């Protein structure tokens, strides 16, 4: 989360302002056509809704004011289907921790997946193996000591589902980051409001932090599906940019076509 940085308009919450700015809001345009046909006045009203789902390349310095997620605890997490961690937004691009978090806190709950033989942990900031890769753009303001990440359960061909529940709605511009999606792994994100109703993500955007090794990406009314190319890659790093100010829950399902996959999730 962070203050919007021109010209990219990528961010939502920052340490100074707390509640974020709205931008890229849906615009309704009414086109009224008046005609007389057989003596009857006909009014045609067309409502146009902006559908984005665009690929966005971060501009220089556009991530400099982001506030990133931290998780508690660090290290190994329970393998059972239960709440496994909590989190907050208090890590800065300069790799420092704020005295007080900004924005909502959140919980991490394992909904389903294997309970043995998997990796499921929270990395320490800057931990080896969690660095952005696949030609990441330089000069964007991404932290030099990269943020903590939730490593999804790998080591099994069985899919895993996690639910990230926020204490209040995330501002538009919040990013759901993923790292190390490769080997044909599939990553599905679903979004819900504070009442638990689904949110249509077809108008959300995709942030191209890595420039190679990118997944195929399908934005539909039900979810966002990212599918990695085959083969091992050097930690592709990218994000779905939320274009709604009503999201209170993000469910992420990882499908592993083979044992050994361990993609990672974090937020800003």
VMD Tcl script that draws the C-alpha trace (Angstrom):
set ca {
  {0.00 0.00 0.00}
  {1.22 3.50 -0.59}
  {0.65 7.02 -1.78}
  {-0.05 7.27 -5.53}
  {3.10 8.20 -7.41}
  {2.61 9.92 -10.74}
  {2.36 8.84 -13.41}
  {1.71 5.18 -12.65}
  {-1.04 5.58 -10.01}
  {-0.29 2.24 -8.42}
  {-0.76 2.62 -4.69}
  {-3.37 2.86 -1.97}
  {-2.19 3.46 1.62}
  {0.84 5.27 2.99}
  {2.25 5.99 6.41}
  {1.35 9.68 6.27}
  {-2.22 9.49 5.05}
  {-3.44 6.15 6.45}
  {-6.60 5.63 4.43}
  {-5.65 5.59 0.80}
  {-6.66 7.55 -2.22}
  {-9.19 6.29 -4.72}
  {-8.28 6.47 -8.33}
  {-9.10 4.69 -11.56}
  {-12.69 4.66 -10.32}
  {-15.32 3.23 -12.58}
  {-16.79 5.92 -14.73}
  {-20.38 5.86 -15.93}
  {-21.03 7.55 -19.21}
  {-24.56 8.08 -20.42}
  {-25.22 8.46 -24.08}
  {-28.75 9.64 -24.77}
  {-30.08 9.21 -28.28}
  {-33.39 10.80 -29.11}
  {-35.19 9.66 -32.20}
  {-38.67 9.74 -33.51}
  {-39.77 6.53 -35.11}
  {-43.40 6.07 -36.14}
  {-44.27 9.02 -33.97}
  {-42.74 7.45 -30.83}
  {-39.89 9.13 -28.96}
  {-37.21 6.58 -28.19}
  {-34.52 7.15 -25.55}
  {-31.48 4.95 -25.59}
  {-29.24 5.10 -22.53}
  {-25.91 3.33 -22.72}
  {-23.90 2.90 -19.52}
  {-20.24 2.21 -20.17}
  {-18.11 0.68 -17.41}
  {-14.34 0.83 -17.64}
  {-12.91 -2.69 -17.72}
  {-9.19 -2.61 -17.12}
  {-7.35 -5.91 -16.60}
  {-4.41 -4.12 -18.15}
  {-0.73 -4.97 -17.87}
  {0.98 -2.14 -15.98}
  {4.74 -1.56 -16.03}
  {5.87 0.27 -12.86}
  {7.45 3.64 -13.56}
  {10.67 4.80 -11.92}
  {10.09 5.43 -8.21}
  {6.43 4.38 -8.38}
  {6.82 1.87 -5.50}
  {8.87 4.19 -3.29}
  {5.99 5.06 -0.94}
  {4.54 1.58 -0.60}
  {3.95 0.09 2.85}
  {4.46 -3.68 2.78}
  {3.03 -6.56 4.77}
  {4.75 -8.16 7.73}
  {3.66 -11.52 9.11}
  {3.68 -13.07 12.58}
  {5.22 -15.53 13.31}
  {8.35 -15.95 11.24}
  {9.40 -19.49 10.46}
  {7.42 -22.70 10.15}
  {3.61 -22.60 10.38}
  {1.10 -25.27 11.41}
  {0.26 -27.71 8.62}
  {-3.33 -28.22 9.75}
  {-6.33 -26.39 8.28}
  {-6.48 -23.55 10.79}
  {-5.43 -19.94 11.28}
  {-1.68 -20.01 10.84}
  {-0.51 -16.39 11.07}
  {-1.46 -12.74 11.48}
  {-0.13 -9.72 9.67}
  {-0.04 -5.96 9.36}
  {1.27 -3.24 7.03}
  {4.35 -1.66 8.62}
  {7.39 -2.42 6.42}
  {8.74 0.44 4.30}
  {10.58 0.63 1.01}
  {13.64 1.80 2.95}
  {13.56 -1.58 4.76}
  {12.52 -0.15 8.14}
  {9.54 -1.00 10.32}
  {7.05 1.71 11.25}
  {6.39 2.42 14.92}
  {2.68 1.81 14.26}
  {1.08 -0.15 11.39}
  {-1.13 1.59 8.82}
  {-4.28 0.22 7.25}
  {-6.00 -3.00 8.27}
  {-4.47 -5.95 10.07}
  {-5.14 -9.43 8.69}
  {-5.22 -13.12 9.47}
  {-3.90 -16.00 7.37}
  {-5.93 -19.21 7.45}
  {-5.12 -22.47 5.71}
  {-8.43 -23.63 4.27}
  {-7.37 -26.84 2.56}
  {-4.36 -28.76 1.31}
  {-1.93 -31.47 2.34}
  {-0.98 -31.63 6.01}
  {2.28 -33.56 5.72}
  {5.43 -33.27 3.68}
  {4.96 -29.63 2.69}
  {6.74 -26.34 3.16}
  {4.62 -23.68 4.80}
  {6.48 -20.76 6.39}
  {6.93 -17.02 6.70}
  {10.29 -15.82 5.44}
  {12.39 -13.23 7.21}
  {12.86 -9.95 5.32}
  {15.65 -10.37 2.80}
  {15.84 -14.15 3.30}
  {17.83 -16.06 0.73}
  {15.65 -17.69 -1.91}
  {12.94 -15.01 -1.72}
  {14.59 -12.33 -3.88}
  {12.71 -11.00 -6.90}
  {13.99 -12.43 -10.16}
  {13.37 -12.83 -13.90}
  {14.64 -9.40 -14.96}
  {12.95 -7.28 -12.27}
  {12.77 -3.60 -13.13}
  {15.37 -1.44 -11.39}
  {14.68 1.96 -9.88}
  {11.02 1.39 -9.03}
  {11.46 1.75 -5.26}
  {11.01 -1.96 -4.48}
  {12.75 -2.57 -1.10}
  {16.44 -3.46 -1.37}
  {15.82 -5.86 1.52}
  {12.71 -7.53 0.15}
  {9.65 -7.93 2.39}
  {8.55 -11.00 4.32}
  {6.61 -13.54 2.27}
  {4.19 -16.35 2.98}
  {5.59 -19.42 1.26}
  {2.73 -21.58 0.10}
  {2.80 -25.29 0.79}
  {4.87 -27.08 -1.80}
  {6.31 -30.56 -1.85}
  {3.01 -32.03 -3.00}
  {0.96 -32.25 -6.17}
  {-2.15 -31.49 -4.08}
  {-3.48 -27.94 -4.32}
  {-3.49 -25.66 -1.27}
  {-5.93 -22.86 -0.42}
  {-5.23 -19.92 1.89}
  {-7.57 -17.15 3.03}
  {-6.27 -13.68 3.91}
  {-8.95 -11.82 5.90}
  {-8.49 -8.09 6.54}
  {-9.94 -6.17 9.48}
  {-11.35 -3.51 7.15}
  {-11.58 -2.93 3.43}
  {-8.35 -2.49 1.50}
  {-7.99 0.71 -0.51}
  {-8.01 0.63 -4.27}
  {-4.46 0.18 -5.49}
  {-3.49 -2.49 -2.95}
  {-1.34 -5.17 -4.54}
  {-1.38 -8.94 -4.10}
  {2.20 -9.95 -4.92}
  {3.35 -13.41 -5.95}
  {6.91 -14.67 -6.34}
  {8.38 -17.90 -7.74}
  {5.38 -19.04 -9.77}
  {6.93 -21.51 -12.22}
  {6.93 -25.15 -13.34}
  {3.37 -24.87 -14.67}
  {1.91 -23.93 -11.29}
  {-1.50 -22.27 -11.30}
  {-2.51 -19.54 -8.90}
  {-6.17 -18.50 -8.49}
  {-7.21 -15.38 -6.57}
  {-10.78 -14.70 -5.41}
  {-11.92 -11.46 -3.79}
  {-14.73 -10.79 -1.30}
  {-16.22 -7.79 0.48}
  {-16.62 -7.45 4.24}
  {-19.99 -9.25 4.13}
  {-18.45 -12.22 2.31}
  {-19.97 -11.47 -1.09}
  {-17.75 -12.07 -4.15}
  {-16.19 -9.08 -5.91}
  {-15.75 -9.08 -9.68}
  {-11.99 -8.70 -10.39}
  {-12.25 -8.50 -14.18}
  {-11.34 -4.81 -13.99}
  {-8.21 -5.32 -11.85}
  {-4.74 -4.78 -13.32}
  {-1.53 -6.82 -13.48}
  {1.83 -5.32 -12.42}
  {4.80 -6.43 -14.52}
  {7.66 -6.14 -12.04}
  {9.51 -9.06 -13.66}
  {9.90 -8.69 -17.39}
  {10.41 -12.36 -18.29}
  {8.97 -15.70 -17.17}
  {5.50 -14.19 -16.89}
  {2.39 -16.34 -16.37}
  {-0.63 -16.41 -18.61}
  {-3.29 -14.30 -16.91}
  {-7.05 -14.56 -17.11}
  {-9.20 -11.94 -15.37}
  {-12.86 -13.01 -15.19}
  {-15.89 -12.00 -13.18}
  {-15.20 -14.88 -10.76}
  {-11.44 -14.77 -10.22}
  {-7.95 -14.08 -11.50}
  {-6.03 -17.13 -12.71}
  {-2.26 -17.00 -13.27}
  {-0.60 -20.02 -14.87}
  {3.18 -20.25 -15.01}
  {5.14 -21.52 -17.99}
  {6.82 -24.90 -17.75}
  {10.28 -25.19 -16.30}
  {12.12 -23.74 -13.35}
  {12.46 -19.94 -13.38}
  {14.40 -17.42 -11.32}
  {11.62 -16.20 -9.02}
  {9.28 -14.26 -11.34}
  {7.69 -11.45 -9.30}
  {4.43 -9.72 -10.17}
  {1.22 -8.44 -8.59}
  {-2.50 -8.16 -9.11}
  {-3.54 -4.54 -8.49}
  {-6.92 -4.36 -6.74}
  {-9.19 -1.77 -8.38}
  {-11.88 -1.73 -5.70}
  {-12.16 -0.15 -2.26}
  {-14.39 -2.93 -0.91}
  {-12.08 -5.98 -0.69}
  {-11.86 -7.48 2.82}
  {-10.79 -11.01 1.93}
  {-8.49 -12.59 -0.64}
  {-8.55 -16.37 -1.16}
  {-5.58 -17.86 -3.01}
  {-5.49 -21.42 -4.34}
  {-2.21 -22.86 -5.59}
  {-2.28 -25.84 -7.90}
  {0.97 -27.79 -8.10}
  {1.24 -30.07 -11.14}
  {4.20 -31.80 -9.48}
  {5.75 -32.02 -6.07}
  {8.24 -29.37 -5.06}
  {6.52 -26.07 -5.89}
  {6.51 -23.33 -3.25}
  {5.26 -19.95 -4.59}
  {5.08 -17.01 -2.18}
  {2.46 -14.33 -1.38}
  {2.79 -10.87 0.14}
  {0.98 -7.52 -0.02}
  {1.59 -3.80 -0.34}
}
mol new
graphics top color blue
foreach p $ca { graphics top sphere $p radius 0.5 }
foreach p [lrange $ca 0 end-1] q [lrange $ca 1 end] { graphics top cylinder $p $q radius 0.2 }
display resetview
